[in-house]
Amino acid sequence: MKHTGTRKHLRDTYRLIFPAILALVISACATTTPEQGSQPTESELLKKAQKAHTKGDLEAAAREYLRLADTSSLLKQTEYQLKAAEILLSGNYTEQAKRVLEKIRTESLHQQQKIRKKLLSAKISLANNNANRALNILNIRLDSRTPSNLQSEFYRLRAEAYTRIGSLLSAAHSQMLRSRHQSNEDDIISTQHALWQALSAIPELTLQQHLNTLPRNEFKGWINLNLIARATQNSSASDTDTMIIAWREQYPKHSATNSIIASLLARQQETLRYPDNIALLLPLTGPYSKPARSIRDGFLAARFQQNNITAPTIRIYNTDQFDTAIAAYQQAVKEGAELVIGPLRKNNVNALSGQNLPIPLLTLNYSEKSNSGSASIYQFGLSPEDEARQVAERAWLEGHNQAITFTPESDWGERVLEAFKENWEALGGSIIESQHYPSKDNDFSKQLRELLNINLSQKRVKALRRLVDTKLEFEPRRRKDADFVFLAAFPRQARLIRPQLKFHFAGALPVYATSHIFSGKKNRQDDRDIDGIIFPDMPWVLNSKNNNIRSLKNTINQLWPDNANQYSRFFALGIDAFNIIPRLNFMSTYQHEQFAGVTGLLRFTDENRIFRQLQWARFKNGLPRTP
């Protein structure tokens, strides 16, 4: 009986627990059946991430790498997190990348990963316009075990940070160190080009002073070579071959590429070699006649300043007397021109641009269409769009992120705004408000209130007054999210707008403008109203201490007193149009070549366009002051 009772007890227990066991088995089968949604493997997730990255879907790629990080070992986790942050930063997802980096445990990183994290943190600081913080992050030592690609990126970031704070000599030094860790010849040439640009932007006296403090090393060799380039730019320079031979003896293993040396030696043959016959195409009658005549007179003044060259024959053609610009060009060629300068009007430049011309053409304006395929056409002029782009770069380098813009209701205003906007947003900045103003008005209060959000402030108070049915004390306030104002204006409007900005509580807001705010003639009394405005302009207007500029200016003031001030910049354009002639060939051949002209530091960009790097000034006590 006892035995039978035990078996019965086991049967009862089995009946009770059997359903639970069965449920567990079914549940286990359900979770392991592939058809019902198994978790992807690491290999599958990795392929998915790589595929999204290849397609350019950066957010999706970063998400997949973060999923991988969540399911991987500690060693792999940090690698996937770093990869996700790198991808996010490549797409300018700065805040997301920052959050990813903050989750990475530094103690779990090996040395190379620590360096990668530092580089990513420095990039984020630069994206947030904090160059000093980036330099602090990059205050680390790299050794020979650090891969070349990380070394190259390290010095690139340092060069960018130094450039942002205006330390061009340190930026050049970082570029030199970067080139040591590059193997691709094109990359080395590009880096040395950036190095050369930085050195060329430093005043000669400053370079000379630094030269005396340096031991004889590779960087001192770069400075010496740059000074040779400056010394051999003009006709009075010493023999280039002799100077280069002496330099090579001092620095026999220097890393400067052959292209730089070759360009300096090319000057020996090119300098001041003018064609025998030059044609000048200008609209000497009609609405463009005064600036055209000023260009002509500047061109001739530069010609007569050169006493040590064989005088070219210059024939001047009035383009208004021809049916088309092409007809004027063809007439000049027919009469023996070996080089044509002009035309000036944009529509005429458009007509000639892109054509395969038999003799070289140096235009005095820029076309609106591509000039590719026209190796014989060089484009030069006073481009307001280029100035607007330089304003964007300056504001960005000075740590600003959010702009508001105030531009005139005109085609000119639209062109300048579009150029500023394009470059500003490409740099990573944002425009949070834009307003256009009628140029002929004197009162811009309505537009400025909209620009500064003062109307919104007033509307809120009115609504509050209605709500509480009480008279409230109220002082209007402007928006606080703007870093600066981009202003496109001519002197009359600028002298009205700046005080009105102050009246509308924006006196402390930095204002950047193009050169058009300055008449070119010093007027302390009237220009006190634009004190504080920062703007770029040409050395001809700003650099009164340059002896060559001062001498030529005095000549022009004596010969053409009526136009010398009002059309000053057009005289300068004519001067540089003449002086750059013998340099066109090698400047278009050698990318790093620059010419210190009176309209700016000139260099070639894409499609044979000449870019003018301007000087910077700020109005103080009614006068433009340079740094």
C-alpha positions, 0 to 999 in steps of 0.5 A: 500500500505504501508503494502504491501511494508513492506512485500516485503522488508522483503521477499527481505531481507530474500532472501539475508540472507538465503544462508548465514544462510544455509551455517552456518548451513551446516558448523556447521554440518560439524564440529560436525560430528564425522565421519569427525574427531572430537578432541579426548577427554581428557580421550582418550588422556590419555589412548593413552599416558599411552599405549605408556608409557607401550609399551616403546615408551617414545617420543610418550607418552611424546607427548601425555601428552604435547597434554593433557597439551595444552588442559587442565586447568592450574592445570592439565596442569602443572601435564601433563607437569611434567609427560612428562618431567619425561618420557623424562628423563627416556629415557635420552631425556635430552634436550627435558625434559629441554625444557618442564621444562622451559615452566612450570610456577613455580607460578602455582605449588603446593608444591609437584610439585615444589619439583618434578620440582627441582628433574627433574632439578637436574637430568638434571644437573647430566646428563650434568655432573654438580654435583655442580649445582645439589647440588645447586638445591637440597639445599631445605628443605623437611618436613614430608608432602613430600611423601616418594618416593620424599624424597627417590629420593631427597637423592638418587640424593644428594648422586650421586652428592656428589659422583661425586665431591668426597665428599664420607662422604656426599654421605654416609650420604645422603644414610643413610637418603634415607634408612629412606624413603624406605619400601621395604627391598631389597631397604633398603639393596641396599641403605645401601650397597651403604652407606657401599661402600662409607664409605669403600672407605674413608681412615681409618684415615679420618674416625677416624678424622670425628668420633671425630667431630660427636655427638653420632647419627646414622651416627656416628654409621655407621662410628664406625661399618665400623671401626670395620669391618676394625679392624676385617679383619685381624688375629690380630683383637680384638674379634669381638663379644665383639666389636659388643656387645659394639657397640650395647650398644652404638647404641641400635636402629641403622638401620643397617640391620642384614646382615651387622652385621651377616657378621661381626660376620661370620668373627669370624668363617671364618678368616684365616680358610684355607683348609688342602690341596690346589692345585695350577694349573699354566702353569709353562712352555711355553710362560706364565711361567714367570708370572705363576712362579711369581704368584706361588712365591707370593702365597707362600710368602703370605703363609709364612707371615702367622705365626699364621695359621695351614699350609695348604699343597700346591701341584703345578701342571703344566697345560702344562703337562695335555691334558686339564685343566679339567684333571689337576683339576681332578688329583688335586681332586684325590690327596686330594685337598679341594680347587683348585687355577687356571688355569691362561690361559683364554682358560683353565678358559673357559673350566672349567667355567659353570661346576658343580665341586665337590670342589671349584675352584678359577680361576686366570683369567675371563671366556668369558662365563657365570658362572651362575649355578656354585656356586663352581667356583670363578673368580679372576684376573687382568682384563684390561676390568675392568680397562677400565670400571673404567676409564670410570667411573672416566672420567664421575665423573670428568665432561667429556662427549665426548671422543676420543680413541686411542688404539692398533691394537690388540685383547687386544686393541679391548677388552679394547676399547669395555669395555670402550665404553660399560661402557662410553655409559651406563653412558651417554657419547659419543665417537666422534672419535676412532683410532687404532695404530700399536703397533710396530711403533714409529711415530703415526702422521698419526693416531693422525692427524685423531684422532684430525681432524688436517687433516680436518683443513689442507684440508680446508686451501688447498681448500681455497688456491686454491679458492683464488689463494693466499699463506695463513698463516696457523697454524693447529688446533685440534678439540675442541669438545673432552673432553679427550683421552682414551689411551690404551698403554704399557710404550714404546708406552705411552712414544711416544704417549704423546709427539706426542699428545703435538706436535699435539696441544693436550697437554692440553687435559686430558689423561686417561689410564689403569695401563698398561702405568706404568711398575711398576718400578719408572723411573723418567727420562723415565716417564717424557714423560707421565706426566699428564696421569691419571690412576688406579693401585693396592696398591701393585704398588702405596702405598709404605707407607703401612708397610705390603706391604713394608715388603712383597715387600722387601722379594720378591725383595730379593728372586726373584730380576730378576722378582720382578719388571717386573712381580710385579703385578703377584706377587700381584695376587698370594698374594691376591689369598692366602689371600682371600681363607678364605674369599671366603665364606662370601664375596660371601654370603654378598654383602657389604663385601670387602677385602683390598688386595694388588691388590685393594679393592676386592668385589664380583659381579655377578656370583662369579666374584671378582672385584678389585677397584683400586687406582688413580694416575697421573704422575708428574715429572716422578713419579706416584702421588696418591691424 
